[in-house]
Amino acid sequence: MSQNLIIIPTYNEIENIEKMIRKVFSLAVPFHILIVDDGSPDGTSSKVKELQKEYSQSLFIEERSGKMGLGTAYIHGFKWALQRPYEFIFEMDCDFSHNPDDLPRLLSACQGNADVAIGSRYVNGGNVSNWDMKRILLSYFASLYVRLILWFNVKDTTAGFKCYKRKVLEAIDLDNIKFMGYAFQIEMKYTAYRKGFKLVEVPITFVDRVLGTSKMSSKIFKEAFLGVLQMRFKKY
């Protein structure tokens, strides 16, 4: 059995799901995949179940009744993983904005001295592709805002491409994680940092999705902006 589990939340990812699954399973390093699908009406879960016939020992799916938020999908996946003997647990998007070829590099960081390895756009060697200048500046200054408010030195604070050592997720009270959108990504990093774990940023190139529809909204952005202030005064 692989020690490595990738959690991929999905909602209407029929254009990407099969290509992503086949790409991950083509890598030289063995990974298992858990899809957490929020009731996609486009047939995403049906495609996963079809592929399970081919990858019965390494592909899993948890189906939920509707859109319940990115954070709750990952929390669901983390709890599922901790009930099984996985040592390295990954977060990754389904839309290829996170390159599966970078997975072994994140794993290598956590096999070394990192407790959390972060696929980072904003460290030396990191980059973004297919973004206009407005979006680049918005993302960069959002991360700068988080660092200034929370006083911790992670350059890509909103990054969603990560590897956790098992002990990190075991140490975090997952039921006490409050935020569900992009603020969830910030809160998980900040909680790990406050608990004394070592966070290491690994440079990646983030590529904007080609197929499917972005899930970003003004509500998610507002939650992240206000949520950072709440995190600053939360007791850990």
Disulfide bonds with the S-S distance in Angstrom:
none
